[in-house]
Amino acid sequence: MTQDNKTEQTLTREAARRQAGQLVMIRMPITSLDNESAQFLKDNYIRAMCLFRQNMVDEIQLKKLTADLRLVLGEEALIGIDQEGGAVVRSTWVPQPPAAMSLGAGNDADLCRQVGAAVARGVKALGFNWNFAPVLDLNNNVDNPVISERSFGSDPRRASELALAWMDGSLAEGVACCVKHFPGHGDTNVDSHRDLPTVNKTLEELQALELAPFQAAVSRNAPAMMTAHIVYPALDAENPATMSRPILTGILRDQWNFKGVVITDGMDMHAIAGRYGVGNAAVRALLAGADMVMALGTTETQLETLSALTEVILSGQISQAEVQQKLARISQLTRTYPCIDAAYQTDLADRILMSNAWKRGLTTDGNAQAPARGSKVRLVISADVVSDGVSEAGIPASKVSSMLASLYDVDTVTFDNANSFDWSALPDDGRFVILASTVRIRYSKQVRDSWKPDLHLVLWNPFQMLDIAAPALITYGFAPPAIDAARAWFAGEVVASGKIPVAGFSSAAV
């Protein structure tokens, strides 16, 4: 081999590596951009980063981090965040939006548009230009362990209208949205972070429900869409959607003519990494039709992904025409929604908006009534709530207790494990008993059969209302404005006018 041929081969591999780096989004466990991390990004031609709560200390630190990242990632930088609302928010310094189901309960498309715009203004000022929201999954399975309050509702038409109004608000403020999780994660009993779910529905059933919101998003020119790590046998019996050419290319590109960016969900999730291996899965996702791979694992798995993508590009198994098409779609996204330094000038107005939006979603069931001010109440609540891997950590018991103590004489009883907590041991002293549910997981049969509060304050998963035979106040979340909204209801300052946006949803099902 001549020296010229060696040089040509080196340049070809370098070009393939550069393309591979441009086709992945990574995460890094950093709060500041040190020299080693910056060099890793440069060496591997990375232009896309997703930040999580672990990357955030305070507003000043976060803005410095995103500014430094922007310089290293380049003019086509994509800095992403999951700022959906409710329990799935990464930055808590900007006004916190209601969960999608809260907005569904309020059933006001214009309010959804305003909330989406306010979210965009907040994250844009922190240095983000891509938000992985809104969720288009339908709330058609009350046992779903990962969606619940993240969905706008069960009706595909109305849920689409509300979610896409939210998207329109964000796009108008210059932040790209990424609707998720195509073709639909609503009707699963398994969390794809932990295992590989299957949705066994006919094509007709999928078209009537799961697929409908995503087809509406395509018609609305959604700039990006995230795939689901789920098998849909009626569409592809062999592969999860993330790695399915019949789904990502056949339906999304060929049938629907989707022009935006297709990005995978996190390839470190056990549904994918544990079954296929991250490098192999990344290759299969690109071959299926994805434009960008969400490589959120360790440095080692990210390098494995980059190497695998480099080899498949070099081999010609994926053509240069396809690679260039993917790169062009991503570049178009960055040009339309550039990552810039922006000031936040509407903080107070947006906080007022979010406060009102949370109140609009408040929902009661079973003729729920607040005890009279000054009453003796007993609060029963989980002592501590850690992150479930999707959402951030829940609310500490002390904050709920303090909220109620501003109105009542409160005795707080905490538990560590719901299944071992003895409800019958509570004193029979005439106190009004309020159970506050602050976790996403549903209650067991043992709890359902034995816990009998006077009022159930549902601060996270609204479907927990089905587990407890008691009147309920549902907030759909535990952010500070949600707790303020609950206090306003207890104080008689607001009426809970929200309607649960799920067909057939009632405590009568307990």
N, C-alpha and C positions, 0 to 999 in steps of 0.2 A: 504493500500500500504506500503510495507516495505521501509526502508531507501535506500536499494540497488536499488530498482526499481525507487525510486525518483531520485537517482543519475544517473541511466541509462537514464531516460527520459530527465534530464537536459543536459547530455552529448550529447544526440541525437539532442536536439534542438540547442545546441551550435554548433554542427557539421553542421546542416542545415543552421544556420545563417552564419557560415564561408563560406559555399559554395555559399550562396546568395551574400555575399560581394564580392566574387571572380568573380561573373557573371555580375557585373555592372561597368559602367564607370560614374564618376560624375564630376561635376565642383564645384568650390568654389570661392566666391568673395574675394580672398586674393591676396596680392602681396608679402607676406612673410608667412612662416609657423609658426604660433603662436602655443602655447601649446594646446589650445582648439581644433584647427583644426587638429593638429597631433593626439590628443587623439581620435577624431571622426573617423579618418581613421583607427587607430589601433583597436578601439572598434568594428568597423564594417567590419574589414578584407578587406578593399578596396585595390586593387592593380592597379587600372586604373583611371587616371585623364586626363581630356581634358582642356587645357588652352586657354583663349581667350584674346583679347586686354586688357580687364579690369584687367587681371593678370600681365600685363607687363608695367614696367616703363622705364627701360633701359636694356642694355645688361648685365651689372654686376648684377643688381637685379634679372633678369630672370634666369641667370645661377645659382645664389644662391638658388632661389626658386626650380628649378628643381633638384638641387643637394640634397637639404633637403627633397624634396618629394621622391626622389629615396631611401633615407635611411629608410623612414617610410613605403613606399609601398612594399619594399622588393626586393629580387633578381629577381622576375618575374614582376617587375614594367612595366606598360605601360603608357607613358606620351604622349598624343596625341595633335595634332594641325591641324587646317585647313589652310594649306599653299598651296592653289591651284595655285595661280597666279592672276594677274589682280587685281580686287577689293576685292577678297577673300584671303587676307593674314592677319595673326595676328601679326607676327613679321616684323617690318619694318627696323630693324637694319642690317639684312642680305640682300644680293642682291635680289631685288624684281623681280620675274619672270613674263613674259608676261602671259596674259590670254590665256586660251586654244584656243579660237577662233583666237587670234593673231597668235598662232603657227599653227593653221589650215590654216590661210591665207598664212603663209610662206611655208607650205606643205613640210616640210623637216623632215623626221623621225629621222635622225641622230642629227639634232638640238634639237628635242624634247628629245632625250635620254640625250644629254648634259645638257639641262635645268633641267630635272628631277634629274640628278646626282648633279647638283649645288644646287638645292633646298635642297636635302638630306644632303649635306655637311654642309649647313648653319644651318638647324634645328637640326642636330645631335650635332653640336658644342654648341647649346643652351640647350641641354639636352633632346631632344625629340627622341623617337624611333618609332613613329607611325604617319603617315601623312594621313589625310582623303582626299586623292586625288589619281589619277586623276578622273575627272568626265567622265563617259561613256554615259551620256544622250545625245541624238541626238538633233541637232538644227532643228527640223522639225515643229516648231510652232513659228512664229514671234511674237505672242502675249503672249508668256510665260513670266510671271512676275518675275521669279526667276532664270532661267537658262541662256538664251541669250549668253553672251560672255564667260560663264563658259564651254561651249561645244566646242569640236574640230571641229564639222561640222555636216552636215546632212547626208552624205553618210556613212552607217554603216561600210563598209569595210575600207575606208580611215581613218575615225575617230578612229576606233579601232587600226589601225596600228600606228597612231600618239600617241594616248593616252597610248598604251601599250609600245611603245618605251620610253615614259616619265617614265612609271612605271619601266621598266627595268633599267633605269639609276638610279633611286632612290634605288632599291633593291641592285644594285651593290655597293652602298655606305653604305649599312647596315641600311637603314631606311625602315620599312615596309610601304607599301601603302595599302590603303583601297579604292577600286574602288566603285563608287556610281552613281546613286541611283537605285538599282535593284528593279524591272525589267525595269525601264526607266522613267525619269521625264521630258523628252523633250517636249512631246505633251500634255501639260496641260495649261489651262488658269487661274488656281488657284494656289496660293502659299500655300503649305501644312503647312507652319508656321502659317497660318491664318485659313485655312479651309481644308476640305477633298476633294481632286480632284478625278475625275473619268476619265479613259481613255477607251472610248468605241470603241475598235477595235476588229476585229476577231483574232482568234489564228494565222491564216496565216499572217495577217498584223503585228502582234506583233513579230512573228518569223522572218519576213523579215527585220524589222526595230529595234524596241526597244530591243528585246532580243539578237540580233546578237552580239553587242559589249560585253555583259556580258558572252555569251557563249565562245567568243574568249578569254576573260580574264581567264575563267576557264581552257581552253586549254593551256594558258600561265602560269598556276600555280600562279595566283594572290593569295597572302597570306590572303586577307580579302576582304569582300564585305559588303557594307552598304545597308540597305533596304530603300524602299520608302514608305511613308505614302500615298499611292494611291490605289484606287480600280480599278481592271482590271476585269470587269464582265466576259470576255471570259475565265479567269483563275480561278476566285473565285468571285462570285457575292455578297458574304456576307461580306467579310473581306478585309481591306487594306492589301497590300503585307506584311507589317511588322507583321501582325497577321494571315497570311494565311499559313496553313500547305500544301495545294496543291501547293503553289508557293515556299515556302522556303524549304520544304522537298520533295514534289513531283517532282518539276522541278529541283531545284538547287542541291539537294543531290542525289535523286534517279535517275533522268534522266541524269543529267550532271556529277554526281559523284564529286561534288565540295568538296575538302578536307580542305579548309581554314576556317577562322573564319567568321561567319556571325554576324554583329553587327547592331542594329537598328539605325535609325536616332534619333534625340533628342526626347525623349518621353514627353517632356514638350511642344512640338509644339501643337498648338490648334487642328490640325487635329486628334490628338490622345487624349491628356489630356482632352480637352474640351468635347469629346464624350464618352470616355470609362473609364476615371479615370486612374491615373498613375499606381496604384497597379494592378488593373485588367488588364490593357493593357500590363504591364510587364509580367505577368503570361501568358497571351495569346500569347505573342511574343515568349517566351521560349518554350511553348507547340507547337507552329507552326514550330519551328526549329531554331530560333535565338540562338546564343551562348552567346551573351552579350547584355545587355540593356543599352542604353545611357540615364542615369538618370540625366539630366542636370537641373532639377528644383531646388526648395529651399531645405533646410535641412529637412523640414517637408515632402515634397513629396519624397525625397530620402529615408527617414525612412519608409514612407508608402510603397515604392517599395520594400525595403529590407524585411519588415515584410511580405508582400504578397508573395514574392519569398520563404521566409523561410517556410511559411505555406504550399505552394504547394509542396515543397521538402519533408517536414515532412509527408504530407498526402499520399505520394507515387503516386500522380496523374502524376507526372513526375518521371520516374524510376531512381534509382541510376545509372543504366547503361547509361542512357541518360545524366545524370548530369556529370558523369565521362568522357563521351565522349566530352562534351562541355569543361570541364575544361582541358582536354588533348589537345584539339585544341588550346585553348588560351595559354597554357603553351608552346606548340610547337612554337607559334608565338614569345613569349618572349625569348625563347632559341635561335631562329634563328636570331632575331633582338633585342639583349639585349640593355637595357638602360645604357649607359656608359658615363663617362666623356671624352670628345673628344676635341681636339684643332682644331681651324679653320685656316688652312694654305693656303687657296686659295681665300681669300676674293677679292683681286684686280683682279685676273684672272676671277673670277665668275662675278664680276661687269662688266667687259668688255664683257663677254659672254652675259649677260642679256641685256646690251645696244645694242649689235648687233642683238640680237633676237627680241627685240622690233622694231627695224628699219626694220627687214625683214618682219614683219607683217603689216607695214603701207600700207593702202589701200585707193585708191581714187575712186570716182564715179562721173559721169557727167562731165568729162573733167575739173576736179578741177585744178585751177591755183593759185599759191601764188601771192599776190600783190608784186610789185617791192619794194626792200629794201628802207626804208625811206618814204614810202607812208603814207598817213593819213588813219588810219583805226579806226573803231568803234567796240569794243568788247561788245557783249550783252551776259550776263552770269548770272546764279543764284548766289545770294549773298552768300548763305551758303548751304551746303549739309550735312545732318545728315545721320547716319547709317540707312539702310533699314531693319536691323535685321539679314541679312545674310552677307552682305558685311560691310566693315568699312566705316566711313564717307568719303564723296567725297572730291574733291580738292577745296580749297578756291579760290574765284574769283581772289584774289590778285596774286596768283602764275601764273595763266594763263596770267593775264595782264602783269606781269613782264616779262614773257617769250616773249610775243609779243613786249613789249617795248624795248627789246634788238635789235629789227629790224625795228620797225615802230614808228610813232607818234600815240600814242594810246589814244583814249577817251573811257573809260569803263563805261558802263551802266549796272547796276545790277537790278535784279527783285527778289521779294520774292515768288510770285505766278505766274506761267506761264499763268494761265487762266485769271488773272486780269491785266496782263501787256498789255499796249496799244502800239502795234508795230507802228501804224500810227503816234504816237507822237514823234518818233525819228526824229531829224532834217534832212532835205533834203539838205545836205551841200556838197555832193560829196564824203564823206568818204566811203571807202570800208568796208562793214559791215560783221563782222564775228560773227556768233552765235556759242558759245561753249556750248555743251550739257554735263552736268556733273552729271546727275542723271540716274537711271535705268528705271524709269517709262516712258512709252510712252506718247507722246503728245496728247492732246485732239483734237477733230475736229475743235474747235474754233482756236486753235493755227495753225493747219495744213492749215486752210483756209486763215490765215491773216499774218503769219510770212514769210517774203521774204528776207533772207540774201543773200549776194553775195557768201558766203562760209559757209558751215556748218562744224564745227570742232567737231566731235563726239568722246567724251572722255570717254564714258562708254558703254552704250547699243548700239551696231551697228545697231539694228533694228530701232532706232530713225531716221536713214537716210531715212526711208520710209515715215516719217511724214513731212519732210520739203522739199519743192520743190526747191532745190539748189544743186550745186556741193558740194561734201563732201570729207573731209579727215577723215579717221577712224583710231583711234589708238587702240581701244578695251580696253582702260584702262587709268588711270590718275596717275599712279606711277611716281616718278621723272624720271626714264629712258624713260617712255612713253612721257612725256612732252619734254624731251631732243630730242627724235626722231622727235616729231612734229616740234620743232624749226629747226632741221636739214633740214626738208622738206621745211619749209618756207624760209630758207636761201639758198636753192638750193644745199645743200650738199649731199642729198640722193634722190633717186627716190623711190616713193611708188610702190613697185612691188607686194604687197600682193594681193591675189585673194580671195574674199569673199567665204568661204567654205560652202555655203548654196545654194542648188539647187533653181533656179528661183528667187534669191534675186537680186533685182534691184530697183533703184529709179523710174523706169518706173511704179512701182506698186503704186506710190503715188496717 
